């Protein structure tokens, strides 16, 4: 199970790490939303690290105490992180209008 989580979550740190990331960035560009590689990396890489840490904690709790306490802790931590990372959205996404405003 550890190998599965590492392989699945490890690719989410960069645009090219997971096929879903490539598709979403392409769809966003068609709609005028520009997502740069470095901008994506600044937000997604720490999130990937956090998800791996949470998964490791979940597996440790699951192994030591069973699946129910592990699920409760994982859902609680996930909810807290969802609330804390909501302000990061505007740092990642730039529209074409904002890009044209920055040009001279």
C-alpha positions, 0 to 999 in steps of 0.5 A: 500500500505504501508503494501505491500511495507514493507512486500516486501522490508523487506525480502531483507535484509538477504539471508533467508528473500526472496526466490529469495535471497536463489535461487541466492545464491545457483546458485552462489555457483554452479558457484564458487561464494561464498556469505557469510551470513554476507557479504550479510547482510553487503551490503543488509541490508543498501540497504533494509533500503534505499529502505524502506526510498525511498518507504516511501518518494515516498508514502508521495510525492504521497499522497501530490502531486500526482503520477507524481512528486512522480515517477520523484523523485523516479526514480531520487533517484533510478538512483543516488543510482544505480551509488553510489552502483556499487562499493559495488559489489566487497565487496559482491562477493568472488570467490572460487579462492580468498578463496583458496588464503586466505587458508594457 
